[in-house]
Protein backbone atom coordinates (compact mmCIF):
# COMPACT_ATOMS: atom_id res chain seq x y z
CA UNK A 1 0.00 0.00 0.00
CA UNK A 2 1.02 3.63 -0.44
CA UNK A 3 -0.40 7.10 -0.04
CA UNK A 4 -3.55 6.54 1.97
CA UNK A 5 -2.84 10.21 2.90
CA UNK A 6 -5.78 11.01 5.14
CA UNK A 7 -6.82 14.56 4.27
CA UNK A 8 -5.59 14.68 0.67
CA UNK A 9 -9.08 14.61 -0.83
CA UNK A 10 -9.96 17.80 1.04
CA UNK A 11 -6.66 19.41 0.01
CA UNK A 12 -7.48 18.76 -3.64
CA UNK A 13 -11.13 19.82 -3.30
CA UNK A 14 -12.59 23.16 -4.34
CA UNK A 15 -10.91 22.99 -7.74
CA UNK A 16 -12.19 24.99 -10.70
CA UNK A 17 -11.53 24.57 -14.41
CA UNK A 18 -8.39 26.75 -14.27
CA UNK A 19 -6.99 24.62 -11.44
CA UNK A 20 -7.57 21.45 -13.43
CA UNK A 21 -5.62 22.92 -16.37
CA UNK A 22 -2.83 24.18 -14.08
CA UNK A 23 -2.36 20.79 -12.43
CA UNK A 24 -2.58 19.01 -15.78
CA UNK A 25 0.38 21.09 -16.96
CA UNK A 26 2.30 19.56 -14.04
CA UNK A 27 1.24 16.04 -15.03
CA UNK A 28 -1.41 15.68 -12.31
CA UNK A 29 -5.07 14.94 -12.81
CA UNK A 30 -7.43 16.65 -10.36
CA UNK A 31 -11.18 17.15 -10.55
CA UNK A 32 -13.52 20.10 -10.33
CA UNK A 33 -15.71 20.01 -7.26
CA UNK A 34 -16.85 21.80 -4.14
CA UNK A 35 -14.58 22.51 -1.21
CA UNK A 36 -14.81 19.86 1.52
CA UNK A 37 -13.24 19.47 4.93
CA UNK A 38 -12.02 16.55 6.96
CA UNK A 39 -10.68 13.19 5.82
CA UNK A 40 -13.70 10.88 5.64
CA UNK A 41 -13.15 10.13 1.92
CA UNK A 42 -9.54 9.03 2.46
CA UNK A 43 -10.31 7.17 5.70
CA UNK A 44 -13.04 5.15 3.97
CA UNK A 45 -10.56 3.97 1.33
CA UNK A 46 -7.91 3.10 3.88
CA UNK A 47 -10.50 1.12 5.82
CA UNK A 48 -11.33 -0.74 2.58
CA UNK A 49 -7.64 -1.52 2.10
CA UNK A 50 -7.30 -2.87 5.64
CA UNK A 51 -10.43 -4.98 5.17
CA UNK A 52 -8.99 -6.32 1.90
CA UNK A 53 -5.75 -7.25 3.69
CA UNK A 54 -7.71 -9.11 6.36
CA UNK A 55 -9.49 -11.02 3.62
CA UNK A 56 -6.34 -11.74 1.58
CA UNK A 57 -4.29 -12.69 4.66
CA UNK A 58 -0.80 -11.76 3.37
CA UNK A 59 2.30 -12.59 5.38
CA UNK A 60 2.71 -8.86 6.04
CA UNK A 61 1.57 -5.44 4.81
CA UNK A 62 3.80 -2.51 3.87
CA UNK A 63 2.44 1.03 3.96
CA UNK A 64 4.75 2.94 1.65
CA UNK A 65 4.48 6.44 3.04
CA UNK A 66 2.27 9.52 3.09
CA UNK A 67 -0.04 8.05 5.66
CA UNK A 68 -1.46 11.50 6.47
CA UNK A 69 -1.72 14.73 4.51
CA UNK A 70 -0.94 17.20 7.29
CA UNK A 71 2.09 16.20 9.40
CA UNK A 72 0.84 18.41 12.24
CA UNK A 73 -2.67 16.93 12.41
CA UNK A 74 -3.13 14.74 15.48
CA UNK A 75 -6.67 14.01 14.28
CA UNK A 76 -5.45 12.52 11.00
CA UNK A 77 -2.77 10.50 12.81
CA UNK A 78 -5.22 9.16 15.39
CA UNK A 79 -7.63 8.10 12.65
CA UNK A 80 -4.80 6.40 10.75
CA UNK A 81 -3.76 4.38 13.80
CA UNK A 82 -7.37 3.59 14.70
CA UNK A 83 -8.08 2.16 11.25
CA UNK A 84 -4.74 0.31 11.21
CA UNK A 85 -5.71 -1.37 14.49
CA UNK A 86 -8.40 -3.25 12.53
CA UNK A 87 -5.68 -5.20 10.74
CA UNK A 88 -5.59 -8.76 12.04
CA UNK A 89 -2.95 -8.96 14.76
CA UNK A 90 -1.33 -11.93 12.98
CA UNK A 91 -0.49 -9.68 9.99
CA UNK A 92 2.44 -7.31 10.68
CA UNK A 93 2.36 -3.76 9.33
CA UNK A 94 5.69 -2.28 8.20
CA UNK A 95 5.77 1.51 7.87
CA UNK A 96 7.75 3.50 5.29
CA UNK A 97 8.14 7.24 5.90
CA UNK A 98 6.66 9.59 3.32
CA UNK A 99 7.36 13.28 2.95
CA UNK A 100 3.97 14.10 4.50
CA UNK A 101 4.85 11.97 7.53
CA UNK A 102 8.42 12.89 8.43
CA UNK A 103 8.86 16.48 7.17
CA UNK A 104 6.92 19.28 8.85
CA UNK A 105 6.83 21.24 5.59
CA UNK A 106 6.19 17.98 3.63
CA UNK A 107 9.58 18.29 1.88
CA UNK A 108 12.54 18.93 4.21
CA UNK A 109 12.97 16.66 7.24
CA UNK A 110 14.61 18.00 10.38
CA UNK A 111 16.06 16.27 13.43
CA UNK A 112 12.88 17.18 15.33
CA UNK A 113 10.51 15.91 12.65
CA UNK A 114 12.46 12.65 12.32
CA UNK A 115 12.36 12.14 16.11
CA UNK A 116 8.62 12.79 16.11
CA UNK A 117 8.12 10.20 13.36
CA UNK A 118 10.21 7.61 15.20
CA UNK A 119 8.19 8.11 18.39
CA UNK A 120 5.02 7.06 16.54
CA UNK A 121 6.11 4.64 13.83
CA UNK A 122 9.52 3.35 14.92
CA UNK A 123 12.72 3.42 12.82
CA UNK A 124 12.57 5.37 9.57
CA UNK A 125 14.99 2.94 7.86
CA UNK A 126 15.51 -0.68 8.80
CA UNK A 127 15.77 -4.29 7.60
CA UNK A 128 13.70 -7.40 8.22
CA UNK A 129 13.93 -10.97 6.97
CA UNK A 130 11.38 -13.44 5.67
CA UNK A 131 12.85 -16.76 4.56
CA UNK A 132 15.57 -16.21 1.98
CA UNK A 133 14.57 -12.57 1.47
CA UNK A 134 15.87 -9.48 3.25
CA UNK A 135 13.63 -6.45 2.97
CA UNK A 136 15.27 -3.04 3.28
CA UNK A 137 13.11 -0.03 4.09
CA UNK A 138 14.67 3.30 3.09
CA UNK A 139 13.89 6.78 4.33
CA UNK A 140 13.83 8.35 0.87
CA UNK A 141 12.66 11.67 2.32
CA UNK A 142 16.09 12.17 3.88
CA UNK A 143 17.74 10.94 0.67
CA UNK A 144 15.64 13.38 -1.34
CA UNK A 145 16.12 16.48 0.84
CA UNK A 146 18.98 16.07 3.34
CA UNK A 147 19.95 19.77 3.65
CA UNK A 148 18.93 20.05 7.32
CA UNK A 149 19.96 16.51 8.32
CA UNK A 150 23.26 15.73 6.53
CA UNK A 151 24.37 13.35 9.29
CA UNK A 152 21.17 11.34 8.88
CA UNK A 153 21.86 10.99 5.16
CA UNK A 154 25.45 9.87 5.73
CA UNK A 155 24.45 7.31 8.35
CA UNK A 156 21.63 5.89 6.23
CA UNK A 157 23.75 5.54 3.09
CA UNK A 158 26.49 3.79 5.07
CA UNK A 159 23.84 1.51 6.59
CA UNK A 160 22.43 0.72 3.14
CA UNK A 161 25.86 -0.15 1.73
CA UNK A 162 26.54 -2.40 4.74
CA UNK A 163 23.15 -4.13 4.63
CA UNK A 164 23.49 -4.97 0.94
CA UNK A 165 27.00 -6.29 1.45
CA UNK A 166 25.81 -8.38 4.41
CA UNK A 167 22.88 -9.76 2.41
CA UNK A 168 25.24 -10.82 -0.38
CA UNK A 169 27.47 -12.62 2.11
CA UNK A 170 24.45 -14.39 3.58
CA UNK A 171 23.03 -15.13 0.11
CA UNK A 172 19.82 -13.25 0.83
CA UNK A 173 17.61 -11.89 -1.92
CA UNK A 174 17.13 -8.17 -1.28
CA UNK A 175 13.86 -6.33 -1.92
CA UNK A 176 13.67 -2.57 -1.38
CA UNK A 177 10.86 -0.37 -0.11
CA UNK A 178 10.86 3.43 -0.13
CA UNK A 179 8.38 6.25 -0.58
CA UNK A 180 10.07 8.05 -3.49
CA UNK A 181 10.86 6.03 -6.62
CA UNK A 182 14.50 6.09 -7.63
CA UNK A 183 13.18 6.88 -11.12
CA UNK A 184 9.83 6.71 -12.91
CA UNK A 185 10.65 5.79 -16.50
CA UNK A 186 14.43 5.90 -16.97
CA UNK A 187 17.39 5.72 -14.59
CA UNK A 188 18.93 8.72 -16.37
CA UNK A 189 15.77 10.87 -16.32
CA UNK A 190 16.02 14.50 -15.09
CA UNK A 191 15.50 15.29 -11.43
CA UNK A 192 11.94 16.15 -10.43
CA UNK A 193 9.68 16.31 -7.40
CA UNK A 194 8.67 12.70 -8.08
CA UNK A 195 12.07 10.93 -8.19
CA UNK A 196 15.30 10.94 -6.19
CA UNK A 197 18.07 13.38 -7.11
CA UNK A 198 20.39 11.97 -9.75
CA UNK A 199 23.57 12.26 -7.65
CA UNK A 200 22.21 10.09 -4.84
CA UNK A 201 20.17 7.98 -7.26
CA UNK A 202 23.39 6.99 -9.00
CA UNK A 203 24.99 5.84 -5.76
CA UNK A 204 21.90 3.82 -4.82
CA UNK A 205 21.80 2.20 -8.26
CA UNK A 206 25.50 1.37 -8.10
CA UNK A 207 24.86 -0.49 -4.83
CA UNK A 208 21.71 -2.08 -6.27
CA UNK A 209 23.60 -3.53 -9.21
CA UNK A 210 26.59 -4.53 -7.12
CA UNK A 211 24.25 -6.39 -4.79
CA UNK A 212 22.27 -7.88 -7.69
CA UNK A 213 19.02 -6.42 -6.30
CA UNK A 214 16.19 -7.12 -8.70
CA UNK A 215 13.26 -5.01 -7.48
CA UNK A 216 12.14 -2.01 -5.44
CA UNK A 217 8.65 -0.78 -4.54
CA UNK A 218 7.63 2.86 -4.01
CA UNK A 219 4.64 5.19 -3.97
CA UNK A 220 4.59 9.03 -3.96
CA UNK A 221 3.49 9.44 -7.60
CA UNK A 222 -0.18 8.55 -6.90
CA UNK A 223 -0.29 6.37 -10.02
CA UNK A 224 1.46 3.28 -11.38
CA UNK A 225 4.76 2.99 -13.20
CA UNK A 226 7.10 0.09 -13.90
CA UNK A 227 10.56 0.86 -15.25
CA UNK A 228 13.87 -0.97 -15.56
CA UNK A 229 17.56 -0.32 -15.33
CA UNK A 230 19.19 -3.51 -16.59
CA UNK A 231 17.94 -6.35 -14.38
CA UNK A 232 16.56 -3.97 -11.76
CA UNK A 233 12.81 -3.24 -11.76
CA UNK A 234 11.50 -0.03 -10.19
CA UNK A 235 7.82 -0.46 -9.30
CA UNK A 236 5.81 2.62 -8.39
CA UNK A 237 2.32 1.90 -7.08
CA UNK A 238 -0.87 3.91 -7.24
CA UNK A 239 -2.47 5.26 -4.07
CA UNK A 240 -4.84 3.78 -1.57
CA UNK A 241 -6.19 7.33 -1.42
CA UNK A 242 -6.46 10.16 -3.94
CA UNK A 243 -5.24 9.29 -7.48
CA UNK A 244 -3.39 11.88 -9.57
CA UNK A 245 -3.55 9.83 -12.78
CA UNK A 246 -5.75 7.28 -14.50
CA UNK A 247 -5.11 4.47 -12.01
CA UNK A 248 -7.84 4.01 -9.38
CA UNK A 249 -7.35 3.83 -5.64
CA UNK A 250 -5.83 0.43 -4.91
CA UNK A 251 -2.95 -1.63 -3.60
CA UNK A 252 -0.34 -3.97 -5.01
CA UNK A 253 -0.38 -7.73 -4.41
CA UNK A 254 3.15 -9.13 -4.29
CA UNK A 255 4.24 -12.76 -4.25
CA UNK A 256 7.77 -13.95 -3.51
CA UNK A 257 8.55 -17.57 -4.28
CA UNK A 258 12.07 -18.89 -4.54
CA UNK A 259 13.89 -16.03 -6.25
CA UNK A 260 10.91 -14.86 -8.30
CA UNK A 261 8.85 -11.79 -7.40
CA UNK A 262 5.50 -11.31 -9.12
CA UNK A 263 3.06 -8.49 -8.53
CA UNK A 264 -0.10 -6.84 -9.80
CA UNK A 265 -2.03 -3.71 -8.93
CA UNK A 266 -5.60 -4.27 -7.72
CA UNK A 267 -8.32 -1.60 -7.50
CA UNK A 268 -9.95 -1.29 -4.09
CA UNK A 269 -13.35 -1.49 -5.75
CA UNK A 270 -12.52 -4.90 -7.22
CA UNK A 271 -11.13 -6.23 -3.94
CA UNK A 272 -14.17 -4.95 -2.04
CA UNK A 273 -16.58 -6.56 -4.51
CA UNK A 274 -14.68 -9.85 -4.29
CA UNK A 275 -14.76 -9.76 -0.49
CA UNK A 276 -18.51 -9.11 -0.40
CA UNK A 277 -19.23 -11.90 -2.88
N, C-alpha and C positions, 0 to 999 in steps of 0.2 A: 504494500500500500504506500501511497505518497499523497501529500497535499490534501489532507482532509480540511485543513485551514479554516477552522471555525471562525466565522465572521467575514470571510472573503466575499460571499454573495452580497452582503450589505455594502461592502466597500465598492463593489462593481455595479451597484444599483443606481438608479437615478440618471441613467445614461440617455442622452439624446442622440439624434442622427449625427451631429458633428462629432460627438465623442466616439461613436462607432467607427467613423471614418478615421479619426485620429489614432485610435488603437489599432485599426487595421493596417495603417501605415507602419506600425511597429511590429506587425506580424501577430497580433492578438485579436481574437474574435470575442467581442462583448455584445450585449444585447440592449436594445432600448427597453426602458421600463421605469416604473415609479421607484422613488427612493424608499428603502425599507431599513429597518433597524434590527439589531439582534443577530442571532446565529442559528435560528431554528432550521433553516434550509440546509446548512452545512451539517448540523448535528444529526438531522434525519438521515443523511447519506452516510455519515460515519457509523451510525447505529446499524444501517443496512449492511455495511461492510463487516462489522463485528458479528452480526447475525450470520452472514455468509461464511465467515471463518468458523464459527461454531458448527455450522452444518457440514463444511468441507473437512474439518478436523485435520488441518495441516500439522506438521511437526512443530512449527513455530511461525510466527507472524513478524514481519519487519514493517515498521512505519517509517517511511523514508523522508521525514522532515516536513516542515511547515505544518505542524499540528494545529497551531492557532494563527490567526491573522494579526492580532495585536499583542506583541510580546508583554505589554504592561497590563493586560486584562486578566485579572484573577477569575472573573466570571467565565471567560472562555476556557481557561486552564482547568477550572473545576469541572466544567461540563465535559471536557475531553477526558479527564481521568475518571469521571463517573461513568461515561459510556464505555471506556476501556475496561472498567471493572466487570462488565457483562461478558467479557471474553472468558471462556472456560478456563479454570485455573490450571488445567493440564496442558494448556497451549501457551508457551512463553511469548511475550511481546518484547521485541528488540527495537529500541528507539534510535533514530538517526537524526542529528540536529539539522534543522533547516534555518535559513536566514531569518525567518519570522519567529524562531524559537530562541535563538542564542545571540541575537544582535538587537539591542534596544531600538536602533534606527532601521532595523530589518536589512542592514547591509554590513556594517562594521562591528564585529564583536569586540568587546573590551574584557579585561580581567574580571570586572564585576558581573557583566552579563554572562560570561562563561561559568562563573561560580554559581550564579543563580540557576542556570540551566542544570548544572551538576547536582544541585540540591534536590531538584525535582525528578530528573530523569536518569541520573547516574553519569558514568563517564561519557564524554562526547566523542571519544574514539577508543576502540577496544577490539579484541578478537574473541571468538568463541568457536568451538569445534563441534562437529556432528559427523561421526564416522570418519571417513577418509578426507573430509572437507574441513578447511579452516576458513571461517568467514571473518573478513576484516571490515569493520565499520569506520569510515573516515569522517572527520569533521571538515567538510569541504567549505564551510563558511569561513573558517580560519584560513584555509588554503586560498580561498578566493580573495579575501580582504584582510591581510594580516597586519596592516599598518600600525594598529594600536596594540597588537599582541605578537611582536616578532619572536619572542621566546617560545610562545605556544606553537608557532609554525615550525621553528627549528626542532623542537622536541617531537612534534608529531611526525615530521618527515623522517627523522632518525628512527623513530619507532616503526614506521612503515617499512623502511629499508630492512630493519632488523627482523621484523615479523615475516617478511617475504623470504629472506634468507633462511630463517629458522624453518619455515614451512617446506622449503626445498630440501633441506637436510632431513626433515622428517617424512618426506615424500607425501606431503599433504597437497590436495588440490585446493587452490585459493579462489574464493569468490568475494568480490568487493561490493560494498554498499556505501553510497554517499548521496547527499541531497543534490548537489550540482553534477550534471554530466561532465565528464572530461571534455567531450565534444559531442555535437549533435549529428553532424553528417560527415565530417572529415577531420582527421586528427590535425591537419594543418589549417583548419578554418580560422578566420580572424577572431580575436577576442570579442566577447559580447557579454551582456548581462546574464545570458543563459548558460555559458560554459565556463570552464576554469581558465585563468590566464595562461597564455601559451608558454611562458617561461617555466612555470611550475607544472603545467600539463606535460611538458616534454620530460621533466624529471620523473614524474609519475609513470609515464608510458615507458621510459627506459627501464624502470624497475619492473613494470608489468611484463615486458618482453623478456627481461632477464630471468624473471621468476616463472615464465611460461604460464602466466595467468590468462585464462580464456574468456572471462566474462565479468562485467560489472553492471550493477543496477542503480538507477538514479531516478529522481523525480524533477521538481522545480519548473519544468517547461509547461506543465499542465496539458500535455498531449503526448502522444507516443512517437518514438523514433528509435530505429535500430541501425547502428552504423558499425563499421569495422575498421580496424587498423591491423592489417595482417591477420593473424589468428585470433586477435582480441576483439570481442564483441561488446560494444557499449549500448546498453539497453536503457532507454529513458521511458518511463511509464506515465500514462495519463493520471489524472487526479481522482481521488475518492470524492473530492469536492468540486469546485467550480472549474469547468473546462475553459481553456483559452484557444481551442482549436476544434476540429471536427470530431475528435474522439469523445465519447460520453464518459460520465463519471464511472469509475470502475477500479479494478485491481488486477494484479498480474499473478497468475498461477504458475508456480515454478516447481519443476521436478528434477531431482538430482539422483541419478542412478549410475553407479560405477564412476566413470569419468565424464558422463554425458549430462549436460544441462539442457532441458527443454522448457519452454515457457510460452504462455499465450495470455493476451489481455482479455479480460471478461468484463462486460458491462454490468453494473450493479443491478440494472433492471432485469437482465437475463438471469442472474444468480438468484435474485429475489423470487422471480417467477418459478424457477426450478425448485427452490426451497418450499414454496407454497404448494406446489403440485405433489 
